[in-house]
Amino acid sequence: MTAPAAATNPGPAAKAYAEVNDKMHKDMANTFTGDADIDFFKGMIPHHQGAIDMVNVVLKYGKTPKQRNSPPKSSRRRKPRSRL
């Protein structure tokens, strides 16, 4: 799998997405325990937090009214909590 081509002059939205993406992948790089349940959730929690963070990028920089006015309900609720 190849990385997407970098924009020659990335704007603030592209920079914000890159930061969110980098953080999400860093946070998903766990040491596996061998317990399928724990390993799954340790990867999915930062994955879904990354999705929430990307919604916030859309809300901040998005221009399409439909996108800006219909973020997933999960992004309007409280911040997710990790219990692991």
N, C-alpha and C positions, 0 to 999 in steps of 0.2 A: 504494500500500500504506500503510495507516495503522498507526501504532504502537499496541500494546495499551494499554488503559486502565490507569492507575496505580492501585494499591490505595490506599485512603484511609488505612490504617494498616499499611504493609508490615512484615512481621516480618523477622527476620534472614535467613531463606532467600530471601525476595524481594529483599532488598538484596544478598545475595551473588550471586544470579542476574543482577541488573541490572549489578553490577560486572563479572562474567564476560562478559556480553553486550557491554557497552560496550568492554571491552578487546579482545575478539575482533574487533569491527567496526573499531575503531581500527587494530588490527594488520593487518587485511585491506585497508585503504585504501592500496594500493601505487601507485606510479607504474609504469604498464605499460611494458615494454621493447620490445614488439613480437614477442618470442619467445614463442610460445604455450606451450611447455613450461615455461619459467621463470616466466611470469606465472601459469600454472595452479598450480604448486607454491608460489609465494610467497603465493597466496591460500589454498590448502588447508592448509598447515602451521598457520597461526593458527586456521583453522576447526576443525581436528581437535584442536588444543590446547584450544580453547574447549569442545569436547565433553568432553574429559578433565576440565577444570576444573568443568564442570557435574556430572559424576559425583561429584566431590569434595564438591560442595554437597549432593547426595543422601546421600552417606555421612555427612556431618556433621549434616544437619537432617532427613533422611527418617525417616518413621515406619512405612512399610510394610515388613515384614520381607523380603518377596520382592525388593523394590527394593534394600534395603540389603545383602542377602546375595548378590546376583547382579550386581555391576557388571561391565561389559565387561572381558575379560581385558587389554585394552590399558591400562586404568587401574591394573592391578596390577603392570605391568612398569616398567622404567626410564622416566625422563623422555625425551620425544622430543628429538632433536637436529636442528638446522637446519644444513645444509651449504651453503646459498646465501650 
